[in-house]
Amino acid sequence: MSYESGDLDYDFEAGVMVLVGGARLRYREIDLSAGRMVFHRGTRALEAEGLPDSTGRVMDLPVFRRTGEEVRGLRMTYNLKTGQGQVTEGRTTFERKFLYGATIRTARDRTIRIRGGALTTCSLDHPHTDFYCLDLKVIPDDKAIARSVLFRVAGVPLVWVPFYVFPIKKGRHSGILTPSVGSNARDGLFLNNLGYYFGSSAYWDAVYEVYRDTCA
């Protein structure tokens, strides 16, 4: 394990190390950075959070990186021994999709569980469209399984389903398309990609689009 920071305070008796100012810790494939970080030697638990600047604005929020994975949030806890962590008001990405959650939990096998989260293909802080999910389980390079899913456009609820599976495998494969909203001078505002993609072989494929709407 290696670490660095502007200030370092180590309590040998309690086995607690506090890193403040540009704190960064690396352990195997894990890379964690934050404004302030606390490491408990006995339990091998980490706590990370940002630091307020002179105006009171919190800066240097925690960023957790692991092979093929990046999670950002307001506050993080992670246990190096168990490989389990929790992120408050977090955001992560996978296969060109963005995922936000009130609480995000990570496991050693890279499985992610989200409570009160939203999945979207829009990179904006306030996405044009998203799927709000009461519960969401993400299995890397396979699928995201959601319960109580609400499809929203500009924050307005349109469609609700009790259960939905989002395929997130890499490369070409059959699966449900993720709807998106866009606009241009010719069509105005439009919604497309609500359908299913058939990638039956390397030589042919097909798209069944159940909905495409445009409005000036």
N, C-alpha and C positions, 0 to 999 in steps of 0.2 A: 504494500500500500504506500502511495506517495501523496503528499499534500503540500499546499502552499497558501499563503494569505498575507495581508498587510500586517496583521497583529495575530499573535498566537499566545494563548494562555492555557497552561496544562496543570491540572490539579492531580498530583501523583497519588495522594491518599484516596481521593474519590474516583480516580481513573477516568476523569472527564477532560476532554480537550476542546477548547473553543477557538474557532478561526473566524476572524472578522476582517472584512475588506478584501474583496476579490478572492474569496475562499474557493479553493478547488481541490477535489479529492479524486484520486484514481485508484481503482482496485479491480484487478483482472480486466474484464471487458466493460466495467462500469466507470463512467466519468460524470461526476456531479459538481456543479458550480453554483454559487449563491453569494449573496452579500454577507451572510452570517451562517455558520455551520457549527453544530455541536456533535461530538463523537463520544459515545459511552463505551469505554474499552471492555467492560465486563460483559455487557449484552451485545456488543458490536452493533449498536443502533445509532443511526444518523438522524439529525434533525436539521433542516435547512429552511431559510427564509430570506427575504430581501431586507434592505436597510433603508431607512428614511433619509432623504437629502435635507438641505437647509430649509426647503419649503414644506417639508413634511411628506413629500411624495415618495412612495416606496420604490426603490430602484434595485437592480441586480437580483431580480426574482430567480428562484431556483430553476435550474435546467438539468434534467436527468438524461444521460445518453448511454445507450447500450447498443450492441451490434444491431443495426437496422431499425433502431427505435429512438425516439426523442420525445420527452414529456416535459412540459412547462407548467408551472402552477404558482399559486400564491404562497403555499407552504407545503413542505414535503417531509415525510419520514420514511426511512428505509433501513432494513436490517440486513447487514452483510452476511450473517450466519444463515438466515432462513431464505433470503432472496425475495422477501415480501416487502412491499412499500405502499404508501398511500399519499395521494396528492389532493390538496384542496383547491377547488376552482381551477382544474387543470385543462390542458389542451395537448393533444398528441396527433400525429399524422401516420397514415399508412396507405400505400397504393394510391397516392394522389387524392386521398380523402382526409378531411379534418374532423377531429372528434373533440367535443367539449364536454366536460362533466363537472357537476358539483363535487363529486367524490370519485376519484379514479384509484383503483387498487391494482397493483402489478404483482405477478408471481414469478418464481424462478424460471418456469417454462415459457415466460414471456406472454402468458395469457393475461388479458386486461379485463377488468370488470368495472362497469360504470353505473353509478346511480344518479338518475336525473341528468341525462346527457343528451347531446344532439350530434348527429352525423351529417356532414355536408361536403360538397365538392367545391364550395366557395371559400376563398381564403380570407374574406373580409371579417372584421370583428363582429359585424352584424350581417350575416349571410343573407343573400336574396332568398334562398330556399334551404330547408334543412328537414331532417327527420328527428323529432324529439322522441326520446325513448325513456320510459320509466326505468327499465333495467336493460343493460347491454353487456354481452360477453363477447370479446374479440379473441378469436383463435388465429394467431399469425399465419399468413400464407394459406388461409383456408376460408373462413367465414366469420361474420359478425351476427350473433343471434340476439334479437331484440324482442322485448315484451312491452305491450301497450305503446304502439308507434303512431305518432301524429305527424303527418306531412304538412309543412307550413310554407307559405310563400310570403316573404316580407313580414314574418311573424304572425300572419293570419292563418288559423287552422283551416285545412281543406278536407283532408281524408284521415280517418282513423282506422287502424287495423289492430287486432289483439296480439298478433305475432308476425314477425317478418325476419327473413334471413338475407343478409347482404353478402354476396360472394366477394372475397377480396384476394383470390388466388392471383399469383403473378402470371403474366403471359395470356395467351388466348384460350378462352374456355367458355362454355355455355353458362348462362345465368341471367338473373333479372337485372335490367338496366337501371341505373340510378338517374331519376329525372333531374332536369336542370332548367333554369330559367335564363333567358337572354333577351337581347334587343338589338335591332339594327334599323337603318333608315328605310329599308324596303318592307320588312315585316312588322316593325314595331316591337311590342313585347310578346314573347312567345315562351311556351313550355313544351319541351320535347324529351325524348328518351324514356318515355313511360311505356315499357314493353319488355320483351325477352329476346336475348341474343342466342342463336344456335351456332355454335362453333363445332360442327360435327367432325370435321377432319381438316387436314392442312390444305385441302384443295377447294373446299366450298364452305360457305356459311350463309346465314340468313338472319334477318331481324324482323320480329313481329312487334309492330308498334301499335299499342292499343289506344294511344291518345297523343294528338299533337294539335295544339290550339294557338292561334295568333289573334292579337287584337291591336288595332291601330292606336 
